[in-house]
Amino acid sequence: MKTVRWIVVAAGGALLLAWMSGVVGFHYTRVVDDEPLQNPVEVIGVVENQLYLSDLRVIKLQTGSHEQLLEAITQSAYQVDIQGTEPYVTLYARTNRWVCGTPWAQPIRIPLIPETVYRNRREMIGYGEFVEQK
């Protein structure tokens, strides 16, 4: 019985040492294509720094360039999340990103702990305020 105990302790110690040195990993990636927007609102137009929404509201952006905004909204299929209290809000969109497997690249991987990674993740694209339509 003592021999079995010593074998288990030695194997556990070797596994712990291998994990601490980065040879063995217990995490694995679970890639999800789209991180959902929480309350998506459709965008019907972008003119300079103003965003026209399908519910007829207009947001004047305080940050970012027109090109960056248009690219982010196009990647997000013309949908944005709006958070905050009126008149000042923060805008979020789904942006396309590349998933790198390097953090999970150990020579020996025992897949016990999943880590969810979003390919298209929800990111802040700017902040602004609602304006009255003229």
N, CA, C and O atoms as CSV, one atom per row, in Angstrom:
chain,resi,resn,atom,element,x,y,z
A,1,MET,N,N,0.814,-1.191,0.000
A,1,MET,CA,C,0.000,0.000,0.000
A,1,MET,C,C,0.864,1.265,0.000
A,1,MET,O,O,0.508,2.264,-0.625
A,2,LYS,N,N,1.987,1.219,0.695
A,2,LYS,CA,C,2.871,2.369,0.718
A,2,LYS,C,C,3.470,2.617,-0.660
A,2,LYS,O,O,3.716,3.764,-1.032
A,3,THR,N,N,3.703,1.568,-1.408
A,3,THR,CA,C,4.282,1.713,-2.744
A,3,THR,C,C,3.310,2.446,-3.665
A,3,THR,O,O,3.712,3.327,-4.425
A,4,VAL,N,N,2.034,2.081,-3.594
A,4,VAL,CA,C,1.019,2.742,-4.417
A,4,VAL,C,C,0.933,4.225,-4.051
A,4,VAL,O,O,0.841,5.081,-4.931
A,5,ARG,N,N,0.963,4.520,-2.771
A,5,ARG,CA,C,0.904,5.902,-2.315
A,5,ARG,C,C,2.089,6.695,-2.831
A,5,ARG,O,O,1.916,7.829,-3.278
A,6,TRP,N,N,3.286,6.133,-2.782
A,6,TRP,CA,C,4.478,6.818,-3.276
A,6,TRP,C,C,4.427,7.016,-4.789
A,6,TRP,O,O,4.889,8.038,-5.297
A,7,ILE,N,N,3.871,6.053,-5.504
A,7,ILE,CA,C,3.739,6.185,-6.956
A,7,ILE,C,C,2.774,7.321,-7.298
A,7,ILE,O,O,3.042,8.115,-8.199
A,8,VAL,N,N,1.651,7.398,-6.577
A,8,VAL,CA,C,0.673,8.467,-6.810
A,8,VAL,C,C,1.271,9.825,-6.468
A,8,VAL,O,O,1.081,10.782,-7.218
A,9,VAL,N,N,1.988,9.930,-5.357
A,9,VAL,CA,C,2.610,11.192,-4.963
A,9,VAL,C,C,3.685,11.594,-5.973
A,9,VAL,O,O,3.780,12.767,-6.335
A,10,ALA,N,N,4.485,10.648,-6.428
A,10,ALA,CA,C,5.532,10.948,-7.401
A,10,ALA,C,C,4.931,11.372,-8.741
A,10,ALA,O,O,5.415,12.317,-9.365
A,11,ALA,N,N,3.874,10.676,-9.190
A,11,ALA,CA,C,3.219,11.046,-10.455
A,11,ALA,C,C,2.566,12.414,-10.340
A,11,ALA,O,O,2.649,13.217,-11.269
A,12,GLY,N,N,1.920,12.689,-9.218
A,12,GLY,CA,C,1.313,14.007,-9.003
A,12,GLY,C,C,2.361,15.103,-8.963
A,12,GLY,O,O,2.156,16.180,-9.524
A,13,GLY,N,N,3.481,14.841,-8.303
A,13,GLY,CA,C,4.565,15.823,-8.250
A,13,GLY,C,C,5.172,16.070,-9.624
A,13,GLY,O,O,5.485,17.210,-9.969
A,14,ALA,N,N,5.339,15.011,-10.408
A,14,ALA,CA,C,5.885,15.164,-11.763
A,14,ALA,C,C,4.917,15.946,-12.643
A,14,ALA,O,O,5.335,16.791,-13.434
A,15,LEU,N,N,3.628,15.664,-12.505
A,15,LEU,CA,C,2.613,16.389,-13.277
A,15,LEU,C,C,2.572,17.860,-12.866
A,15,LEU,O,O,2.449,18.734,-13.724
A,16,LEU,N,N,2.671,18.142,-11.580
A,16,LEU,CA,C,2.698,19.519,-11.094
A,16,LEU,C,C,3.934,20.251,-11.614
A,16,LEU,O,O,3.831,21.401,-12.041
A,17,LEU,N,N,5.080,19.613,-11.585
A,17,LEU,CA,C,6.310,20.214,-12.091
A,17,LEU,C,C,6.223,20.459,-13.597
A,17,LEU,O,O,6.673,21.499,-14.079
A,18,ALA,N,N,5.650,19.513,-14.344
A,18,ALA,CA,C,5.487,19.678,-15.789
A,18,ALA,C,C,4.515,20.816,-16.096
A,18,ALA,O,O,4.722,21.565,-17.051
A,19,TRP,N,N,3.457,20.952,-15.294
A,19,TRP,CA,C,2.494,22.041,-15.494
A,19,TRP,C,C,3.151,23.396,-15.199
A,19,TRP,O,O,2.954,24.354,-15.946
A,20,MET,N,N,3.923,23.477,-14.123
A,20,MET,CA,C,4.564,24.733,-13.758
A,20,MET,C,C,5.633,25.141,-14.772
A,20,MET,O,O,5.893,26.333,-14.939
A,21,SER,N,N,6.250,24.185,-15.445
A,21,SER,CA,C,7.274,24.510,-16.435
A,21,SER,C,C,6.680,24.772,-17.819
A,21,SER,O,O,7.402,25.176,-18.731
A,22,GLY,N,N,5.380,24.550,-17.989
A,22,GLY,CA,C,4.725,24.839,-19.254
A,22,GLY,C,C,4.726,23.693,-20.248
A,22,GLY,O,O,4.369,23.882,-21.411
A,23,VAL,N,N,5.117,22.524,-19.812
A,23,VAL,CA,C,5.132,21.369,-20.705
A,23,VAL,C,C,3.741,20.753,-20.820
A,23,VAL,O,O,3.362,20.254,-21.880
A,24,VAL,N,N,2.996,20.789,-19.744
A,24,VAL,CA,C,1.638,20.220,-19.719
A,24,VAL,C,C,0.649,21.347,-19.490
A,24,VAL,O,O,0.869,22.222,-18.653
A,25,GLY,N,N,-0.445,21.319,-20.242
A,25,GLY,CA,C,-1.498,22.313,-20.070
A,25,GLY,C,C,-2.842,21.647,-19.872
A,25,GLY,O,O,-3.104,20.582,-20.432
A,26,PHE,N,N,-3.692,22.268,-19.079
A,26,PHE,CA,C,-5.008,21.708,-18.794
A,26,PHE,C,C,-6.133,22.513,-19.442
A,26,PHE,O,O,-7.287,22.084,-19.414
A,27,HIS,N,N,-5.821,23.667,-20.022
A,27,HIS,CA,C,-6.824,24.520,-20.660
A,27,HIS,C,C,-6.914,24.196,-22.148
A,27,HIS,O,O,-5.932,23.795,-22.772
A,28,TYR,N,N,-8.114,24.379,-22.702
A,28,TYR,CA,C,-8.284,24.245,-24.145
A,28,TYR,C,C,-9.242,25.332,-24.616
A,28,TYR,O,O,-10.060,25.834,-23.845
A,29,THR,N,N,-9.130,25.685,-25.885
A,29,THR,CA,C,-9.973,26.757,-26.426
A,29,THR,C,C,-11.279,26.195,-26.957
A,29,THR,O,O,-11.329,25.116,-27.548
A,30,ARG,N,N,-12.324,26.957,-26.728
A,30,ARG,CA,C,-13.628,26.674,-27.310
A,30,ARG,C,C,-13.988,27.938,-28.089
A,30,ARG,O,O,-14.423,28.929,-27.502
A,31,VAL,N,N,-13.808,27.904,-29.400
A,31,VAL,CA,C,-14.007,29.079,-30.241
A,31,VAL,C,C,-15.490,29.201,-30.589
A,31,VAL,O,O,-16.094,28.268,-31.118
A,32,VAL,N,N,-16.065,30.361,-30.285
A,32,VAL,CA,C,-17.457,30.673,-30.614
A,32,VAL,C,C,-17.416,31.757,-31.680
A,32,VAL,O,O,-16.694,32.744,-31.541
A,33,ASP,N,N,-18.192,31.576,-32.746
A,33,ASP,CA,C,-18.126,32.511,-33.874
A,33,ASP,C,C,-18.547,33.927,-33.508
A,33,ASP,O,O,-17.827,34.869,-33.837
A,34,ASP,N,N,-19.666,34.114,-32.851
A,34,ASP,CA,C,-20.159,35.460,-32.575
A,34,ASP,C,C,-20.529,35.630,-31.114
A,34,ASP,O,O,-21.317,34.859,-30.565
A,35,GLU,N,N,-19.953,36.643,-30.493
A,35,GLU,CA,C,-20.401,37.047,-29.163
A,35,GLU,C,C,-21.646,37.899,-29.387
A,35,GLU,O,O,-21.586,38.886,-30.120
A,36,PRO,N,N,-22.764,37.543,-28.778
A,36,PRO,CA,C,-24.000,38.271,-29.088
A,36,PRO,C,C,-24.006,39.689,-28.526
A,36,PRO,O,O,-23.461,39.964,-27.457
A,37,LEU,N,N,-24.635,40.569,-29.278
A,37,LEU,CA,C,-24.893,41.912,-28.764
A,37,LEU,C,C,-26.051,41.798,-27.785
A,37,LEU,O,O,-26.946,40.975,-27.979
A,38,GLN,N,N,-26.047,42.608,-26.740
A,38,GLN,CA,C,-27.051,42.477,-25.687
A,38,GLN,C,C,-28.420,43.012,-26.107
A,38,GLN,O,O,-29.431,42.334,-25.922
A,39,ASN,N,N,-28.461,44.204,-26.664
A,39,ASN,CA,C,-29.703,44.803,-27.154
A,39,ASN,C,C,-29.423,45.470,-28.499
A,39,ASN,O,O,-29.276,46.691,-28.561
A,40,PRO,N,N,-29.346,44.686,-29.575
A,40,PRO,CA,C,-28.942,45.271,-30.854
A,40,PRO,C,C,-29.979,46.232,-31.429
A,40,PRO,O,O,-31.184,45.989,-31.373
A,41,VAL,N,N,-29.468,47.327,-31.981
A,41,VAL,CA,C,-30.293,48.317,-32.672
A,41,VAL,C,C,-29.725,48.438,-34.079
A,41,VAL,O,O,-28.511,48.543,-34.254
A,42,GLU,N,N,-30.590,48.422,-35.074
A,42,GLU,CA,C,-30.132,48.495,-36.458
A,42,GLU,C,C,-29.731,49.915,-36.828
A,42,GLU,O,O,-30.399,50.883,-36.463
A,43,VAL,N,N,-28.627,50.019,-37.559
A,43,VAL,CA,C,-28.133,51.305,-38.052
A,43,VAL,C,C,-28.585,51.442,-39.503
A,43,VAL,O,O,-28.352,50.552,-40.321
A,44,ILE,N,N,-29.236,52.572,-39.817
A,44,ILE,CA,C,-29.694,52.757,-41.202
A,44,ILE,C,C,-28.809,53.727,-41.971
A,44,ILE,O,O,-28.925,53.834,-43.192
A,45,GLY,N,N,-27.924,54.437,-41.269
A,45,GLY,CA,C,-27.048,55.353,-41.977
A,45,GLY,C,C,-25.962,55.938,-41.096
A,45,GLY,O,O,-26.122,56.080,-39.883
A,46,VAL,N,N,-24.837,56.278,-41.748
A,46,VAL,CA,C,-23.722,56.934,-41.067
A,46,VAL,C,C,-23.328,58.122,-41.931
A,46,VAL,O,O,-22.915,57.957,-43.079
A,47,VAL,N,N,-23.457,59.318,-41.375
A,47,VAL,CA,C,-23.071,60.536,-42.086
A,47,VAL,C,C,-22.101,61.288,-41.191
A,47,VAL,O,O,-22.460,61.757,-40.110
A,48,GLU,N,N,-20.860,61.393,-41.666
A,48,GLU,CA,C,-19.768,62.008,-40.907
A,48,GLU,C,C,-19.691,61.388,-39.523
A,48,GLU,O,O,-19.367,60.207,-39.405
A,49,ASN,N,N,-19.979,62.147,-38.472
A,49,ASN,CA,C,-19.900,61.594,-37.122
A,49,ASN,C,C,-21.284,61.366,-36.513
A,49,ASN,O,O,-21.420,61.314,-35.290
A,50,GLN,N,N,-22.302,61.233,-37.347
A,50,GLN,CA,C,-23.657,60.985,-36.852
A,50,GLN,C,C,-24.139,59.615,-37.291
A,50,GLN,O,O,-23.954,59.199,-38.435
A,51,LEU,N,N,-24.755,58.935,-36.356
A,51,LEU,CA,C,-25.253,57.591,-36.576
A,51,LEU,C,C,-26.781,57.640,-36.555
A,51,LEU,O,O,-27.373,58.072,-35.566
A,52,TYR,N,N,-27.423,57.198,-37.642
A,52,TYR,CA,C,-28.881,57.194,-37.740
A,52,TYR,C,C,-29.379,55.783,-37.467
A,52,TYR,O,O,-28.974,54.827,-38.128
A,53,LEU,N,N,-30.265,55.668,-36.478
A,53,LEU,CA,C,-30.762,54.363,-36.045
A,53,LEU,C,C,-32.139,54.086,-36.638
A,53,LEU,O,O,-32.835,55.004,-37.071
A,54,SER,N,N,-32.528,52.801,-36.652
A,54,SER,CA,C,-33.810,52.408,-37.240
A,54,SER,C,C,-34.999,52.915,-36.425
A,54,SER,O,O,-36.104,53.020,-36.957
A,55,ASP,N,N,-34.795,53.227,-35.156
A,55,ASP,CA,C,-35.897,53.760,-34.338
A,55,ASP,C,C,-35.946,55.292,-34.404
A,55,ASP,O,O,-36.542,55.937,-33.541
A,56,LEU,N,N,-35.315,55.867,-35.434
A,56,LEU,CA,C,-35.329,57.293,-35.767
A,56,LEU,C,C,-34.561,58.181,-34.791
A,56,LEU,O,O,-34.733,59.400,-34.805
A,57,ARG,N,N,-33.727,57.596,-33.954
A,57,ARG,CA,C,-32.856,58.396,-33.095
A,57,ARG,C,C,-31.547,58.660,-33.829
A,57,ARG,O,O,-31.172,57.920,-34.738
A,58,VAL,N,N,-30.858,59.721,-33.423
A,58,VAL,CA,C,-29.568,60.088,-34.024
A,58,VAL,C,C,-28.555,60.255,-32.897
A,58,VAL,O,O,-28.829,60.904,-31.887
A,59,ILE,N,N,-27.384,59.660,-33.088
A,59,ILE,CA,C,-26.305,59.767,-32.108
A,59,ILE,C,C,-25.145,60.508,-32.758
A,59,ILE,O,O,-24.672,60.123,-33.828
A,60,LYS,N,N,-24.693,61.568,-32.108
A,60,LYS,CA,C,-23.510,62.299,-32.568
A,60,LYS,C,C,-22.318,61.745,-31.796
A,60,LYS,O,O,-22.267,61.823,-30.569
A,61,LEU,N,N,-21.353,61.181,-32.538
A,61,LEU,CA,C,-20.202,60.540,-31.910
A,61,LEU,C,C,-19.144,61.556,-31.524
A,61,LEU,O,O,-18.911,62.532,-32.237
A,62,GLN,N,N,-18.509,61.315,-30.391
A,62,GLN,CA,C,-17.457,62.183,-29.891
A,62,GLN,C,C,-16.071,61.626,-30.190
A,62,GLN,O,O,-15.082,62.352,-30.087
A,63,THR,N,N,-15.979,60.340,-30.561
A,63,THR,CA,C,-14.676,59.707,-30.767
A,63,THR,C,C,-14.626,58.999,-32.108
A,63,THR,O,O,-15.661,58.697,-32.703
A,64,GLY,N,N,-13.419,58.737,-32.576
A,64,GLY,CA,C,-13.203,57.928,-33.764
A,64,GLY,C,C,-13.385,58.687,-35.062
A,64,GLY,O,O,-14.005,59.749,-35.112
A,65,SER,N,N,-12.824,58.105,-36.112
A,65,SER,CA,C,-12.969,58.696,-37.434
A,65,SER,C,C,-14.149,58.052,-38.163
A,65,SER,O,O,-14.637,56.992,-37.772
A,66,HIS,N,N,-14.587,58.705,-39.212
A,66,HIS,CA,C,-15.713,58.201,-39.999
A,66,HIS,C,C,-15.385,56.830,-40.597
A,66,HIS,O,O,-16.239,55.945,-40.612
A,67,GLU,N,N,-14.159,56.648,-41.089
A,67,GLU,CA,C,-13.764,55.391,-41.721
A,67,GLU,C,C,-13.758,54.240,-40.715
A,67,GLU,O,O,-14.239,53.147,-41.014
A,68,GLN,N,N,-13.213,54.488,-39.521
A,68,GLN,CA,C,-13.186,53.451,-38.487
A,68,GLN,C,C,-14.597,53.073,-38.060
A,68,GLN,O,O,-14.901,51.893,-37.880
A,69,LEU,N,N,-15.446,54.059,-37.902
A,69,LEU,CA,C,-16.827,53.809,-37.501
A,69,LEU,C,C,-17.556,53.000,-38.558
A,69,LEU,O,O,-18.241,52.030,-38.234
A,70,LEU,N,N,-17.417,53.384,-39.808
A,70,LEU,CA,C,-18.089,52.685,-40.896
A,70,LEU,C,C,-17.604,51.238,-41.007
A,70,LEU,O,O,-18.404,50.334,-41.248
A,71,GLU,N,N,-16.311,51.018,-40.833
A,71,GLU,CA,C,-15.772,49.653,-40.885
A,71,GLU,C,C,-16.319,48.794,-39.750
A,71,GLU,O,O,-16.702,47.645,-39.972
A,72,ALA,N,N,-16.358,49.344,-38.530
A,72,ALA,CA,C,-16.868,48.589,-37.382
A,72,ALA,C,C,-18.347,48.255,-37.549
A,72,ALA,O,O,-18.768,47.147,-37.217
A,73,ILE,N,N,-19.132,49.187,-38.053
A,73,ILE,CA,C,-20.562,48.945,-38.224
A,73,ILE,C,C,-20.809,47.945,-39.351
A,73,ILE,O,O,-21.731,47.133,-39.265
A,74,THR,N,N,-20.000,47.994,-40.401
A,74,THR,CA,C,-20.135,47.028,-41.489
A,74,THR,C,C,-19.805,45.623,-41.000
A,74,THR,O,O,-20.512,44.674,-41.342
A,75,GLN,N,N,-18.749,45.470,-40.208
A,75,GLN,CA,C,-18.387,44.161,-39.650
A,75,GLN,C,C,-19.486,43.630,-38.738
A,75,GLN,O,O,-19.666,42.418,-38.621
A,76,SER,N,N,-20.211,44.521,-38.100
A,76,SER,CA,C,-21.249,44.141,-37.148
A,76,SER,C,C,-22.610,43.954,-37.812
A,76,SER,O,O,-23.622,43.860,-37.118
A,77,ALA,N,N,-22.651,43.897,-39.137
A,77,ALA,CA,C,-23.893,43.713,-39.900
A,77,ALA,C,C,-24.895,44.830,-39.599
A,77,ALA,O,O,-26.094,44.586,-39.469
A,78,TYR,N,N,-24.384,46.054,-39.492
A,78,TYR,CA,C,-25.191,47.251,-39.262
A,78,TYR,C,C,-26.061,47.142,-38.008
A,78,TYR,O,O,-27.218,47.563,-38.003
A,79,GLN,N,N,-25.491,46.576,-36.955
A,79,GLN,CA,C,-26.151,46.527,-35.657
A,79,GLN,C,C,-25.175,47.007,-34.594
A,79,GLN,O,O,-23.984,46.699,-34.643
A,80,VAL,N,N,-25.694,47.765,-33.629
A,80,VAL,CA,C,-24.875,48.249,-32.514
A,80,VAL,C,C,-25.632,48.050,-31.209
A,80,VAL,O,O,-26.857,47.933,-31.193
A,81,ASP,N,N,-24.884,48.015,-30.126
A,81,ASP,CA,C,-25.444,48.032,-28.774
A,81,ASP,C,C,-25.281,49.443,-28.236
A,81,ASP,O,O,-24.242,50.072,-28.434
A,82,ILE,N,N,-26.295,49.934,-27.562
A,82,ILE,CA,C,-26.233,51.258,-26.958
A,82,ILE,C,C,-26.384,51.081,-25.459
A,82,ILE,O,O,-27.365,50.505,-24.990
A,83,GLN,N,N,-25.403,51.581,-24.704
A,83,GLN,CA,C,-25.470,51.493,-23.250
A,83,GLN,C,C,-25.243,52.864,-22.655
A,83,GLN,O,O,-24.499,53.683,-23.192
A,84,GLY,N,N,-25.897,53.094,-21.542
A,84,GLY,CA,C,-25.750,54.360,-20.847
A,84,GLY,C,C,-27.091,55.056,-20.715
A,84,GLY,O,O,-28.108,54.598,-21.236
A,85,THR,N,N,-27.066,56.165,-20.009
A,85,THR,CA,C,-28.293,56.937,-19.828
A,85,THR,C,C,-28.271,58.118,-20.781
A,85,THR,O,O,-27.240,58.759,-20.987
A,86,GLU,N,N,-29.419,58.386,-21.347
A,86,GLU,CA,C,-29.497,59.499,-22.303
A,86,GLU,C,C,-29.182,60.793,-21.589
A,86,GLU,O,O,-29.544,60.920,-20.419
A,87,PRO,N,N,-28.556,61.729,-22.187
A,87,PRO,CA,C,-28.199,61.812,-23.597
A,87,PRO,C,C,-26.855,61.175,-23.922
A,87,PRO,O,O,-26.543,61.009,-25.101
A,88,TYR,N,N,-26.035,60.807,-22.921
A,88,TYR,CA,C,-24.690,60.300,-23.198
A,88,TYR,C,C,-24.705,58.776,-23.207
A,88,TYR,O,O,-25.197,58.144,-22.272
A,89,VAL,N,N,-24.163,58.193,-24.271
A,89,VAL,CA,C,-24.201,56.741,-24.432
A,89,VAL,C,C,-22.855,56.220,-24.932
A,89,VAL,O,O,-22.029,56.969,-25.454
A,90,THR,N,N,-22.662,54.915,-24.754
A,90,THR,CA,C,-21.495,54.208,-25.267
A,90,THR,C,C,-21.978,53.221,-26.318
A,90,THR,O,O,-22.981,52.537,-26.115
A,91,LEU,N,N,-21.270,53.144,-27.440
A,91,LEU,CA,C,-21.660,52.263,-28.537
A,91,LEU,C,C,-20.735,51.050,-28.601
A,91,LEU,O,O,-19.517,51.164,-28.464
A,92,TYR,N,N,-21.346,49.896,-28.810
A,92,TYR,CA,C,-20.605,48.650,-28.963
A,92,TYR,C,C,-21.014,47.997,-30.274
A,92,TYR,O,O,-22.155,48.134,-30.715
A,93,ALA,N,N,-20.077,47.286,-30.898
A,93,ALA,CA,C,-20.358,46.541,-32.125
A,93,ALA,C,C,-19.552,45.251,-32.089
A,93,ALA,O,O,-18.605,45.114,-31.315
A,94,ARG,N,N,-19.942,44.313,-32.937
A,94,ARG,CA,C,-19.176,43.075,-33.081
A,94,ARG,C,C,-18.059,43.329,-34.078
A,94,ARG,O,O,-18.314,43.758,-35.203
A,95,THR,N,N,-16.824,43.067,-33.671
A,95,THR,CA,C,-15.689,43.276,-34.569
A,95,THR,C,C,-14.997,41.946,-34.829
A,95,THR,O,O,-14.877,41.110,-33.933
A,96,ASN,N,N,-14.549,41.763,-36.046
A,96,ASN,CA,C,-13.879,40.525,-36.446
A,96,ASN,C,C,-12.463,40.501,-35.883
A,96,ASN,O,O,-11.712,41.467,-36.018
A,97,ARG,N,N,-12.117,39.401,-35.260
A,97,ARG,CA,C,-10.774,39.237,-34.696
A,97,ARG,C,C,-10.254,37.857,-35.049
A,97,ARG,O,O,-11.017,36.944,-35.368
A,98,TRP,N,N,-8.948,37.729,-34.985
A,98,TRP,CA,C,-8.283,36.463,-35.243
A,98,TRP,C,C,-8.026,35.790,-33.908
A,98,TRP,O,O,-7.667,36.458,-32.938
A,99,VAL,N,N,-8.205,34.475,-33.843
A,99,VAL,CA,C,-7.979,33.733,-32.612
A,99,VAL,C,C,-6.630,33.036,-32.707
A,99,VAL,O,O,-6.414,32.190,-33.575
A,100,CYS,N,N,-5.741,33.397,-31.816
A,100,CYS,CA,C,-4.404,32.810,-31.782
A,100,CYS,C,C,-4.399,31.641,-30.798
A,100,CYS,O,O,-4.946,31.759,-29.702
A,101,GLY,N,N,-3.801,30.539,-31.166
A,101,GLY,CA,C,-3.749,29.374,-30.299
A,101,GLY,C,C,-2.484,29.278,-29.475
A,101,GLY,O,O,-2.296,28.298,-28.753
A,102,THR,N,N,-1.614,30.262,-29.560
A,102,THR,CA,C,-0.332,30.202,-28.873
A,102,THR,C,C,-0.446,30.062,-27.350
A,102,THR,O,O,0.320,29.293,-26.769
A,103,PRO,N,N,-1.368,30.771,-26.670
A,103,PRO,CA,C,-1.425,30.602,-25.213
A,103,PRO,C,C,-1.773,29.182,-24.774
A,103,PRO,O,O,-1.545,28.818,-23.620
A,104,TRP,N,N,-2.320,28.384,-25.676
A,104,TRP,CA,C,-2.713,27.025,-25.329
A,104,TRP,C,C,-1.821,25.997,-26.019
A,104,TRP,O,O,-2.222,24.843,-26.169
A,105,ALA,N,N,-0.628,26.390,-26.440
A,105,ALA,CA,C,0.245,25.506,-27.219
A,105,ALA,C,C,1.295,24.854,-26.329
A,105,ALA,O,O,2.464,25.239,-26.363
A,106,GLN,N,N,0.893,23.886,-25.549
A,106,GLN,CA,C,1.839,23.102,-24.761
A,106,GLN,C,C,2.079,21.777,-25.493
A,106,GLN,O,O,1.206,21.299,-26.217
A,107,PRO,N,N,3.245,21.197,-25.306
A,107,PRO,CA,C,3.503,19.906,-25.958
A,107,PRO,C,C,2.516,18.817,-25.539
A,107,PRO,O,O,2.142,17.965,-26.346
A,108,ILE,N,N,2.101,18.849,-24.281
A,108,ILE,CA,C,1.122,17.873,-23.788
A,108,ILE,C,C,-0.077,18.649,-23.252
A,108,ILE,O,O,0.061,19.472,-22.347
A,109,ARG,N,N,-1.247,18.383,-23.815
A,109,ARG,CA,C,-2.453,19.085,-23.372
A,109,ARG,C,C,-3.478,18.070,-22.888
A,109,ARG,O,O,-3.858,17.148,-23.610
A,110,ILE,N,N,-3.914,18.261,-21.656
A,110,ILE,CA,C,-4.973,17.443,-21.076
A,110,ILE,C,C,-6.196,18.358,-20.985
A,110,ILE,O,O,-6.261,19.186,-20.076
A,111,PRO,N,N,-7.169,18.236,-21.898
A,111,PRO,CA,C,-8.274,19.203,-21.982
A,111,PRO,C,C,-9.290,19.043,-20.852
A,111,PRO,O,O,-10.253,18.285,-20.970
A,112,LEU,N,N,-9.062,19.760,-19.768
A,112,LEU,CA,C,-9.966,19.712,-18.627
A,112,LEU,C,C,-10.734,21.016,-18.430
A,112,LEU,O,O,-11.900,20.990,-18.037
A,113,ILE,N,N,-10.094,22.156,-18.698
A,113,ILE,CA,C,-10.689,23.456,-18.398
A,113,ILE,C,C,-10.911,24.222,-19.706
A,113,ILE,O,O,-9.946,24.621,-20.357
A,114,PRO,N,N,-12.188,24.435,-20.099
A,114,PRO,CA,C,-12.443,25.173,-21.347
A,114,PRO,C,C,-12.292,26.676,-21.157
A,114,PRO,O,O,-12.620,27.216,-20.101
A,115,GLU,N,N,-11.794,27.341,-22.189
A,115,GLU,CA,C,-11.739,28.798,-22.225
A,115,GLU,C,C,-12.454,29.250,-23.486
A,115,GLU,O,O,-12.019,28.941,-24.595
A,116,THR,N,N,-13.551,29.982,-23.321
A,116,THR,CA,C,-14.335,30.445,-24.458
A,116,THR,C,C,-13.663,31.665,-25.075
A,116,THR,O,O,-13.366,32.641,-24.386
A,117,VAL,N,N,-13.428,31.596,-26.383
A,117,VAL,CA,C,-12.816,32.684,-27.128
A,117,VAL,C,C,-13.759,33.030,-28.275
A,117,VAL,O,O,-14.171,32.153,-29.034
A,118,TYR,N,N,-14.100,34.315,-28.396
A,118,TYR,CA,C,-15.022,34.749,-29.445
A,118,TYR,C,C,-14.243,35.224,-30.661
A,118,TYR,O,O,-13.321,36.032,-30.547
A,119,ARG,N,N,-14.624,34.715,-31.822
A,119,ARG,CA,C,-13.980,35.146,-33.060
A,119,ARG,C,C,-14.442,36.560,-33.413
A,119,ARG,O,O,-13.619,37.405,-33.765
A,120,ASN,N,N,-15.721,36.822,-33.324
A,120,ASN,CA,C,-16.275,38.160,-33.539
A,120,ASN,C,C,-16.766,38.640,-32.179
A,120,ASN,O,O,-17.831,38.233,-31.717
A,121,ARG,N,N,-15.986,39.505,-31.542
A,121,ARG,CA,C,-16.337,39.884,-30.172
A,121,ARG,C,C,-16.942,41.284,-30.090
A,121,ARG,O,O,-16.746,42.135,-30.957
A,122,ARG,N,N,-17.669,41.470,-29.028
A,122,ARG,CA,C,-18.342,42.739,-28.760
A,122,ARG,C,C,-17.313,43.707,-28.194
A,122,ARG,O,O,-16.724,43.458,-27.142
A,123,GLU,N,N,-17.102,44.826,-28.909
A,123,GLU,CA,C,-16.117,45.811,-28.471
A,123,GLU,C,C,-16.699,47.213,-28.561
A,123,GLU,O,O,-17.560,47.495,-29.394
A,124,MET,N,N,-16.208,48.086,-27.686
A,124,MET,CA,C,-16.636,49.476,-27.714
A,124,MET,C,C,-16.069,50.155,-28.953
A,124,MET,O,O,-14.879,50.040,-29.247
A,125,ILE,N,N,-16.940,50.871,-29.684
A,125,ILE,CA,C,-16.473,51.574,-30.882
A,125,ILE,C,C,-16.497,53.085,-30.701
A,125,ILE,O,O,-15.989,53.822,-31.546
A,126,GLY,N,N,-17.078,53.544,-29.613
A,126,GLY,CA,C,-17.081,54.983,-29.374
A,126,GLY,C,C,-18.147,55.390,-28.375
A,126,GLY,O,O,-18.905,54.563,-27.869
A,127,TYR,N,N,-18.183,56.681,-28.109
A,127,TYR,CA,C,-19.226,57.220,-27.248
A,127,TYR,C,C,-19.729,58.517,-27.861
A,127,TYR,O,O,-19.044,59.174,-28.645
A,128,GLY,N,N,-20.942,58.859,-27.478
A,128,GLY,CA,C,-21.549,60.056,-28.054
A,128,GLY,C,C,-22.794,60.452,-27.287
A,128,GLY,O,O,-22.998,60.053,-26.140
A,129,GLU,N,N,-23.618,61.243,-27.946
A,129,GLU,CA,C,-24.844,61.697,-27.301
A,129,GLU,C,C,-25.962,61.768,-28.332
A,129,GLU,O,O,-25.733,61.996,-29.520
A,130,PHE,N,N,-27.179,61.566,-27.838
A,130,PHE,CA,C,-28.351,61.684,-28.705
A,130,PHE,C,C,-28.570,63.155,-29.043
A,130,PHE,O,O,-28.380,64.032,-28.200
A,131,VAL,N,N,-28.969,63.413,-30.283
A,131,VAL,CA,C,-29.246,64.772,-30.704
A,131,VAL,C,C,-30.653,64.837,-31.286
A,131,VAL,O,O,-31.212,63.836,-31.736
A,132,GLU,N,N,-31.200,66.033,-31.263
A,132,GLU,CA,C,-32.528,66.252,-31.835
A,132,GLU,C,C,-32.424,66.286,-33.351
A,132,GLU,O,O,-31.486,66.870,-33.894
A,133,GLN,N,N,-33.368,65.672,-34.034
A,133,GLN,CA,C,-33.398,65.744,-35.490
A,133,GLN,C,C,-34.019,67.071,-35.916
A,133,GLN,O,O,-34.960,67.569,-35.298
A,134,LYS,N,N,-33.466,67.625,-36.985
A,134,LYS,CA,C,-33.985,68.909,-37.474
A,134,LYS,C,C,-34.859,68.697,-38.678
A,134,LYS,O,O,-35.389,69.659,-39.234
